[in-house]
């Protein structure tokens, strides 16, 4: 009898791990000067475009928002008493 991997068809166990073809997306850790260059290139690409509000630029705007959110310091809690 051949042993089957857990989660494979006919093994009798549920598939709890993702298939082999699904892999985690690697993260890219850039130094600050490289992040600044990437954000400047994205801003220039959006600003120099003939139609800067075009939906095709939405992925660039989303990427820029992620870079800006990562750069911003965390918000401080407001400790004042509310009335």
C-alpha positions as CSV (number, residue, x, y, z in Angstrom):
1,X,0.0,0.0,0.0
2,X,1.3,3.4,-0.9
3,X,1.1,6.2,1.7
4,X,-0.6,9.4,0.6
5,X,0.2,12.9,1.7
6,X,-2.2,14.3,4.3
7,X,-4.9,16.3,2.5
8,X,-4.4,14.5,-0.9
9,X,-7.5,13.0,-2.5
10,X,-8.4,9.7,-0.9
11,X,-6.2,10.2,2.1
12,X,-9.1,10.5,4.5
13,X,-7.6,13.6,6.2
14,X,-8.7,17.2,5.5
15,X,-6.6,19.5,3.4
16,X,-5.2,21.9,6.1
17,X,-2.1,23.1,4.2
18,X,-2.2,25.1,0.9
19,X,-1.3,23.3,-2.3
20,X,2.4,23.3,-3.4
21,X,1.7,25.8,-6.1
22,X,0.6,28.5,-3.7
23,X,3.6,30.1,-2.0
24,X,3.9,33.1,0.2
25,X,4.7,36.4,-1.5
26,X,8.2,37.5,-0.5
27,X,8.5,40.9,1.2
28,X,11.1,43.3,0.0
29,X,12.9,45.3,2.7
30,X,14.2,48.5,1.1
31,X,16.5,51.0,2.8
32,X,14.9,54.4,3.3
33,X,16.7,56.0,0.4
34,X,15.4,53.3,-2.0
35,X,11.9,53.7,-0.7
36,X,12.2,57.4,-1.3
37,X,13.3,56.8,-4.9
38,X,10.4,54.4,-5.5
39,X,7.8,56.8,-4.1
40,X,9.3,59.7,-6.1
41,X,9.1,57.5,-9.3
42,X,5.5,56.6,-8.6
43,X,4.6,60.2,-7.9
44,X,6.3,61.4,-11.0
45,X,4.6,58.6,-13.0
46,X,1.2,59.7,-11.8
47,X,1.9,63.5,-12.0
48,X,3.4,63.3,-15.5
49,X,0.6,61.2,-16.9
50,X,-1.8,62.8,-19.4
51,X,-4.8,61.5,-17.4
52,X,-3.6,61.4,-13.8
53,X,-7.1,60.4,-12.5
54,X,-7.3,57.4,-14.9
55,X,-8.4,54.1,-13.2
56,X,-5.3,52.4,-14.7
57,X,-3.2,54.3,-12.2
58,X,-5.2,53.0,-9.2
59,X,-2.6,50.3,-8.5
60,X,0.1,52.9,-8.4
61,X,-1.9,55.1,-6.1
62,X,-2.6,52.1,-3.8
63,X,1.2,51.3,-3.7
64,X,2.0,54.9,-2.9
65,X,-0.6,54.9,-0.1
66,X,1.1,51.8,1.4
67,X,4.5,53.4,1.2
68,X,3.1,56.6,2.9
69,X,1.3,54.6,5.6
70,X,4.5,52.7,6.4
71,X,6.5,55.9,6.7
72,X,4.0,57.7,8.9
73,X,4.6,57.4,12.7
74,X,1.8,55.7,14.6
75,X,-1.0,57.9,15.9
76,X,-0.9,58.9,19.5
77,X,-3.8,58.2,21.8
78,X,-5.8,61.2,23.0
79,X,-5.6,61.1,26.8
80,X,-7.7,64.2,27.4
81,X,-10.9,63.7,29.3
82,X,-14.0,63.7,27.2
83,X,-17.1,65.5,28.4
